[in-house]
Every structure is written in C-alpha cells, then in structure tokens.
Amino acid sequence: MALRINDVVPDFTAETDQGTISFHDWIGDSWAILFSHPKDFTPVCTTEFGAVAQLAPEWEKRGTKVIGISVDSAAQHTKWKDDIESFAGAPAGFPIIADEGLEVSKAFDMLPADAYLPDGRTPAHSATVRSVFIISPDKKLQLSMTYPMSVGRNFAEVLRALDGLQKTYGAPVATPANWQVGQDVIVALSLDDAAATEKYGALDKKLPYLRFAKDKG
C-alpha cells in the first residue's frame, strides 16, 4: 500500500554508518528528512549528499534531522563519505541507513514488493530509490518527492518546502506558489474575514477566496 501524506511513517530498526537506530526514536521530537539513493559511489548522488552536508547549519536552525538511505552496506557508506566530504568541502555528519535487505525501501513504497538485488547489480536495479520524505514530529509524512536517476535533486527546494511546512503546521494558513520566508501567506478559508483580520491583521484580498496576510514570523 502506498505511503500517503498524513500517514504515520513506518517504524523500523536498521544499521547505519553511525550504528543501529530505531527510526521513530531517532526522530524524537524533531522534524526529519529521509532521502534515498540507489547506490553508493555514483556521481549524481555524490553531489546531492554533498549538498545535504553543506546545508547542515540550515537543518539545525530548523530543528530538523536528516538521514540518508541506500541498499548498500554501512561499511560502504563509511567509505563513500570520504568522497562526499572531499567533493562538498563539508563534513557529512548525518547517518546513512544500510538497507541491504530492501525492507525500508519497500516499507516506504520505493521499490516493488518482489524487488531483489542480483549479483553485480547496477543503480538501475534500485532506480526508484530516489526519493525525499519530510516527516513532522508526530511521525507523519508531510511531503514526498521522487526523482529519476538523471536529474539531481534541488535541496534548496527541499529547504523551501520544509520552511513552508513548518510555517503552516497546525496553523490556518498556506503558502502561495514560489513562497519564501518572510513573504505574505494565504489565510485558510476556515476563517471568515472577521476572524482572519482579528488573527492576522489587515488582509490583502485578491479574490473572495484568496486572501493574503503578513507573515508574522
């Protein structure tokens, strides 16, 4: 069954290059990002994991833990991190899950149930393991993105999406297209004009159903 937004994400115990984790316990009270890749020592993924390493201060600022996953071993992850850090010029302090048995990849619906790893596999055998999952502190999936092998993921967009999720989490607002931190937000239709004005101040009404308010931070 596909994993959908607002589903509680699967819990699991797995080995990483930093030791054994229980996923829900590892998340704790934080936001979390799980990002996957098909194979260690591959070019596009090296640039992506380098980008995640470079953004370490931004993840920390947002109270967000990041963790990678691939279907290679923890020992391979440790060796690959040398390349990641050399390319990025930044330490890759996040753990990478070793999903050699494909249990986690299948639980998150990244691979079909009958998938297996043949001897001498290539990245194509686990090509669909190219996903990003943003998870809220209540362990629910808030956003997912899946990319083909040929297109590097835009982690500036992942960061922007995280900002939008944290801005709107439990609040009667949404963010418009291309929103950035500090820009106006959209007031939810669950508030009438009087309640919206009382809560957010003067409204900028573009349409009866499209009302902007200042982002109060």
N, C-alpha and C positions, 0 to 999 in steps of 0.2 A: 504493500500500500504506500502511495506517495506521501512524502512529508509535506504538510501544508503550513502556511502561515498561521500562527497561534497554536499549533500543536506543541506539546511538550516534546523536546528533542530526546532521542534515545539516550539512556544512560549506559555506560559501558566501562569496563576496566581494560586498560591497554598498556603496553610498553611504549615508552618514548625514549629519545636520546637522553632524557633527564630523569629516567626512572619510571616506575609504574604510577599511573594515575587512575582515579575513578572520576569520570568526566563531570558529573553533577557536583561532586565535592570540589573538584578543581575549579569549576566556575565560581562556586561560593555565592557571594552577594554581588558579583561583578557582572558587567556586560561581557560578552565573549564573542570572538570571531574564530570560526573554524574554516580554514582554507586548505584546499586539497590540490594535489598534482599527481600526474600519472607515473612519474619515475624520477629518481634522483639522477644527478649528473646530466640533466637535459638543459638546453640553452634558454628557452623562454622561462622556464620555472626558476632558473637561477637568477634571472633579472627580477622576477616577481618577488621571490623570497628576499632578495636584496632590498627591494623597495619596502617590504614589511619591516626589515631590520632598521632601515633609515628612519622610519616613522615611529620608532619606539617611544620618543617623548610625547608624541601625539596620542598614542594609545593610552599611555599612563595618565595624561591630562584628562582623558575621558573615562577613566576608571574601567578600562577595557582590557581583558586578557586576550592574547592571540595565540593560536596553536595551529600548526600545520599537520598534514596527514598525507602519507603515501603508502603504497603497498610494498615498500622496501623495508629492510631491517633497521633497527635502531643503530646498529654499528655503521651501516651505510649512511644514515642521516648524519652521524657524527663526522664522518669523513667528508661528506658533501658540504657541511657547514664551513669548512675551511675555504672552499671555493666561493660560497655565498659571501662570506665576510671579506674575502680578498676583492671580489667584484664591487661590493657595496661600500667598502670602507667604513663599515659599522659592525658591531657585534650582533650576532643573531641569537639573542638571549631567549627566544621563545622555544618551547618544546616542539618536536615533530613526532607524531604518532606513527608507530610501525604497525601497519595493517596488513601483514603478510597473508593472513587467512581471509581477508576481504570482509570480515564481519562488520566493521564500522562502515565501510563503503556501501555495503548492501543495506545496512540499517538506515542510512541516510539517503537511500534510493539513488546512489551514484552509479551503481552497477546492477545489471540484471541478476536475478536470483541464481541463475545457472552459470554465472561467470566463474572462471577459474584462471589460474596463471600457468601457462605452459612453460616448459623449459626454454631458456633463451628468449624470453618474452621481449617485446619492444613496447614503447609507450602506447602504441596503438591498441594493445590488449586491454589497457585500462584508461582509454582516452577520455571517457566521460567523467573520470575523477579530476574535474577541472572546475570546481565549484567553490562558492563562498557562502557561508551561513552566518548571519548575525543573530545572536541569541541574547535575550533580555535576562535580568537577574532572576526572574521566575522560571527560567529554563525553557521559555517558549521561543519558537522560531519567529523572528520578526521580519527577516528578509533573506532571500536566496538569489544567487546569480550563478549561471553556468555558462562557460565559455568553450569554444572549440580550441583545439591544440595550437592553431596558427595565430591566435590573437591574444596578446598579452593583456592581463587584467589591469584595469586602471584603479590603482589603490587610492588615488586622490578622490575618485568617485565613491569608493568604499567608505572613506573617511567622511565625505559629504553626506552619504546616506546614513552613516552612524550618527552624525550630528542631527540630521532630521528626525531619526527615530528617537533619540534622546530628548529632543525638543518637544515632540508630540506624545511621548509615552505617558499615558494616563491624563492627558490634557485635551480639552475640547478645541484643538487647533490642528491644522495640517500645513504642509509646506507646498508652495507652488512649484511649477517647473523651474529648474535651474537655481533653486533657492540656495543661498549661502548664509552662514551665521551672521546675524545682525539685520538681515533683511526682513521685511514685513511677512507676517504669517496669515494664513486663511482661518477665519473663525468658523467653527463647525456649525452646521445647521441645527444642531441640538439646542443651541442658544438663540432666543429671539433677539431682536435688535436691542431691546432694553437691557436684557441680561448680559449681552455681549458688550455693550457700552459700559455697563457698570464694572465688568470684569477687566476689560482691556482698554477702556478709554474710547476716544473718537474713532469711528470706523470709516474706512475708505470704501464706499460701496460702488463697485464696478457694475454689478448686476444684482438683482434681488437675492440671488443665491450665491453671489461671490463677494464676500466682504473681507477686506484686509484690515489688520490691526498691527500696531507697532510691536516688535519683538521686545518684550520686557526683560529678556535675559534669563 
